Amino acid sequence: MDEVFKALADPTRRALLDELFRADGQTLGALEERFPMSRFGVMKHLRQLEQAGLVVTRRRGREKLHFLNPVPIRLVHDRWVSKYAEPWAATLSGLKSRLERSMERVFEIYIRTTPERLWEAITDGEIRSRYNFGSRVNSDWQPGSRLEMTHPNADGLLGEGEVIEVEPPRRLVHSMVALWSDEVKDVGATRVTWEIEPVGDSCRLTVTHGELPEGASEQLYGGWPMILSGLKTWLETGEVLTTPGSLLYGR
């Protein structure tokens, strides 16, 4: 967390985050035009934001796009909100809540575990319920198979989709049609990509929620920071993390 606080302490880096809040998924050239400094200077600040996990990059052809990653902010919020003043917590929450306009959301987290154990936690319905607000996601996880999201307190399905790609224990792609509220039912299918990369004794997990319509409700993607924080907590400590989402759905 020291790197996150260090990254947020610099006004230029905060301004870069603000610019990505305005329009996520920008190239270095586009960001450079917004700041009165050299290309190298912008690259240096972006590198520090990447090292802190606040920015994630993705290649699109020859372009390198920069996306916001609100997961570290969620982790800071979960750890410090009960210890420090609420205005600081409100500021952190505001950073996340403004991520509403792009067609794709990228979330990244590091977890001290093995790829195999992380894959199991993603694909096992019972384990999934421990960090996914009590909801199970059930499938045989074969390409073309159906998946269903259920909750013991729900009358019907919370979501459904189709498995698209399966490369255990590194990559999983599936569609998801959200059914948990009237606000999200009409959106149709979106796409969720899970990518696992071993890093020493840890794994980097990147979740990309794509094919989101512009202006999509945060109900579709806003729960990912809490879900991934809960996944990290469960795998590293065996404990279930209490989040606003888990309280809302009555885990």
Buried (B, 14 or more C-beta within 10 A) or exposed (E): EEBBEEBBEEEBBBBBBEBBBEEBBBBBEBBBEBBEEEEEEBEEBBEBBBEBBBBBEBEEEEEBBBBBBBBBBBBBBBEBBEEEEEEBBEEBBEBBEBBBBBEBBBBBBBBEBBBEBBBBBBBBBEBBBBBBBBBBBBBEBEEEBEBBBBBEEBEEEBBBBBBBEBEBBBBBBBBBBBBBEEEBEEBEEBBBBBBBBBEEEBBBBBBBBBBBEEEBBBEBBBBBBBBBBBBBBBBEEEEBBEBEBBEEBEB
